[in-house]
Amino acid sequence: MARTAGSHSDITGPKVRDAALRLFARHGYAAVSMRQIAADVGVQAGALYNYTPDKQSLLFDLMAAHMCDLLEAWVDDPKDDPRARLAHFVRFHIGFHHERPDAVFIAYMELRNLTPNNFTQIEALRRRYEDKLEAILCDGVAAGAFDVADTKIATLAVIAMLTGVNTWFRTGGRLTLAQVQAQYLDMVVRAVGGGQAG
């Protein structure tokens, strides 16, 4: 199948992913057709299959790319104080996700639309990220810095709390991003029995 005139794989491919990301976040995966994505990009519907096998592959690729970017961006030094590492995680998580609201929305709200095999792969990536925070909490408990009965439950609770910032925070509002990060850090530290954030 010939590409649409003026279409180049290194340009159109990212445009296809960007359009799918935006449309899935706005309307939901189930409500978006390949024809709508093609129209948004400015190519014929059949041309999309030069860039992706199907809509499910687009959804999976968007979620996997988000999780891989997240894992690649995270940097932690196990030798550092657990409280400092936790503070770094809180600020990192809020800041990283704030810059990618559509990707975050899809990563959490569209899991139900993944095929079982794709779901398993995305869940494995999510667990790898969760393990980063749980390692900090475990080290903090061992060092006497945190008081957590179940580090896995605490990990999931903290991540859910931090990701929730995306549902309400907007730049230009009453609080700056740094102020929100500071307040959430204080809540997280208290939640894991670490006293007050420094």
C-alpha positions as CSV (number, residue, x, y, z in Angstrom):
1,M,0.0,0.0,0.0
2,A,1.5,3.4,-1.0
3,R,1.9,6.1,1.6
4,T,-0.1,9.3,1.3
5,A,1.8,11.9,-0.6
6,G,4.0,13.9,1.7
7,S,3.9,11.2,4.4
8,H,7.3,10.2,5.9
9,S,7.5,7.4,8.5
10,D,9.8,9.3,10.8
11,I,7.3,12.2,10.8
12,T,3.9,10.5,10.4
13,G,4.7,7.7,12.9
14,P,5.0,10.1,15.9
15,K,2.1,12.1,14.6
16,V,-0.1,8.9,14.7
17,R,1.0,8.2,18.3
18,D,0.4,11.8,19.3
19,A,-3.0,11.8,17.8
20,A,-4.0,8.5,19.4
21,L,-2.7,9.7,22.8
22,R,-4.8,12.9,22.5
23,L,-7.9,11.3,21.2
24,F,-7.8,8.3,23.6
25,A,-7.4,10.7,26.6
26,R,-10.2,13.0,25.4
27,H,-12.8,10.5,24.2
28,G,-11.7,7.1,25.6
29,Y,-10.1,4.2,23.7
30,A,-13.4,2.5,22.9
31,A,-14.9,5.6,21.3
32,V,-12.0,6.4,19.0
33,S,-11.8,4.8,15.6
34,M,-8.7,4.4,13.4
35,R,-10.5,6.6,10.9
36,Q,-10.7,9.4,13.5
37,I,-7.0,9.0,14.2
38,A,-6.2,9.1,10.5
39,A,-8.3,12.3,10.0
40,D,-6.5,14.0,12.9
41,V,-3.1,13.1,11.4
42,G,-4.2,14.1,7.9
43,V,-3.8,10.7,6.2
44,Q,-6.1,8.1,4.7
45,A,-7.4,5.5,7.2
46,G,-5.6,2.7,5.3
47,A,-2.3,4.5,5.6
48,L,-2.3,4.1,9.4
49,Y,-1.5,0.4,9.0
50,N,1.9,1.4,7.7
51,Y,2.6,2.6,11.2
52,T,0.7,0.3,13.5
53,P,-0.9,-3.1,13.1
54,D,-4.1,-2.1,14.8
55,K,-5.7,0.2,17.5
56,Q,-4.8,-2.3,20.3
57,S,-1.1,-2.1,19.4
58,L,-1.3,1.7,19.5
59,L,-2.8,1.6,23.0
60,F,-0.2,-0.9,24.2
61,D,2.7,1.1,22.6
62,L,1.5,4.3,24.3
63,M,1.3,2.7,27.7
64,A,4.6,0.8,27.4
65,A,6.4,4.0,26.2
66,H,5.0,5.9,29.2
67,M,6.2,3.3,31.7
68,C,9.6,2.9,30.0
69,D,10.1,6.6,30.0
70,L,9.2,6.7,33.7
71,L,11.5,3.9,34.6
72,E,14.4,5.4,32.6
73,A,13.9,8.8,34.1
74,W,14.0,7.6,37.7
75,V,17.4,7.7,39.5
76,D,17.9,6.5,43.0
77,D,21.0,5.9,45.1
78,P,20.4,3.2,47.7
79,K,23.2,4.5,49.8
80,D,21.4,7.8,50.5
81,D,19.2,8.4,53.5
82,P,15.8,6.8,53.0
83,R,14.0,10.0,53.9
84,A,15.9,11.9,51.3
85,R,15.2,9.1,48.8
86,L,11.5,9.3,49.6
87,A,11.5,13.1,49.2
88,H,13.1,12.7,45.8
89,F,10.5,10.0,44.8
90,V,7.6,12.2,45.8
91,R,8.9,15.3,43.9
92,F,9.9,13.2,40.9
93,H,6.6,11.3,40.6
94,I,4.5,14.5,40.8
95,G,6.7,16.4,38.4
96,F,7.1,13.7,35.8
97,H,3.3,13.0,35.7
98,H,2.3,16.6,35.7
99,E,4.1,17.1,32.4
100,R,2.3,14.1,30.8
101,P,-1.4,14.3,31.8
102,D,-2.8,12.5,28.7
103,A,-0.3,9.6,29.1
104,V,-1.1,9.3,32.8
105,F,-4.8,9.3,32.2
106,I,-4.5,6.5,29.6
107,A,-2.0,4.5,31.7
108,Y,-4.5,4.3,34.5
109,M,-8.0,4.5,32.9
110,E,-7.5,2.3,29.8
111,L,-5.9,-0.8,31.4
112,R,-9.3,-2.5,31.1
113,N,-9.1,-2.3,27.3
114,L,-5.8,-4.1,27.0
115,T,-5.7,-7.7,25.8
116,P,-4.7,-10.2,28.5
117,N,-1.2,-10.5,27.1
118,N,-0.7,-6.8,26.8
119,F,-2.1,-6.2,30.3
120,T,0.4,-8.7,31.7
121,Q,3.3,-6.8,30.1
122,I,2.1,-3.4,31.3
123,E,1.5,-4.7,34.8
124,A,5.0,-6.0,34.9
125,L,6.3,-2.6,34.0
126,R,4.1,-1.0,36.7
127,R,5.4,-3.5,39.3
128,R,9.0,-2.6,38.4
129,Y,8.2,1.1,39.2
130,E,6.3,0.2,42.4
131,D,9.3,-1.8,43.4
132,K,11.5,1.3,43.3
133,L,9.3,3.0,46.0
134,E,8.9,-0.2,48.0
135,A,12.7,-0.6,48.2
136,I,12.9,2.9,49.7
137,L,10.2,2.1,52.3
138,C,11.8,-1.2,53.2
139,D,15.2,0.4,53.7
140,G,13.5,3.1,55.7
141,V,11.8,0.6,58.0
142,A,15.1,-1.3,58.4
143,A,16.9,1.9,59.3
144,G,14.1,2.9,61.8
145,A,13.2,6.0,59.7
146,F,9.7,4.7,58.8
147,D,7.1,2.7,60.6
148,V,5.1,0.7,58.0
149,A,3.3,-2.5,58.8
150,D,3.0,-3.6,55.1
151,T,5.3,-1.9,52.6
152,K,3.4,-3.2,49.6
153,I,0.2,-1.6,50.7
154,A,2.0,1.6,51.7
155,T,3.6,1.6,48.3
156,L,0.3,1.3,46.4
157,A,-1.3,3.9,48.7
158,V,1.5,6.5,48.2
159,I,1.5,6.1,44.4
160,A,-2.2,6.4,44.2
161,M,-2.1,9.6,46.3
162,L,0.7,11.1,44.2
163,T,-0.9,10.2,40.9
164,G,-4.1,11.8,42.1
165,V,-2.5,15.3,41.8
166,N,-3.0,15.1,38.1
167,T,-6.8,15.1,38.5
168,W,-6.9,18.5,40.1
169,F,-3.7,20.5,39.9
170,R,-3.4,23.1,37.2
171,T,-0.5,25.5,36.5
172,G,-1.5,29.0,37.4
173,G,-3.8,28.0,40.2
174,R,-3.6,28.9,43.9
175,L,-0.5,26.8,44.5
176,T,2.7,26.3,42.6
177,L,3.9,22.8,41.6
178,A,6.7,23.1,44.1
179,Q,4.2,24.0,46.9
180,V,2.1,21.0,46.0
181,Q,5.1,18.7,46.0
182,A,6.1,20.0,49.5
183,Q,2.6,19.5,50.9
184,Y,2.3,16.0,49.5
185,L,5.8,15.1,50.7
186,D,4.7,16.1,54.3
187,M,1.6,13.9,54.0
188,V,3.5,11.0,52.6
189,V,6.2,11.2,55.3
190,R,3.5,11.3,58.0
191,A,1.7,8.4,56.4
192,V,4.8,6.1,56.6
193,G,5.5,7.1,60.2
194,G,8.5,9.3,59.3
195,G,7.3,12.3,61.4
196,Q,7.4,15.6,59.5
197,A,9.1,16.3,56.2
198,G,12.3,18.2,56.6
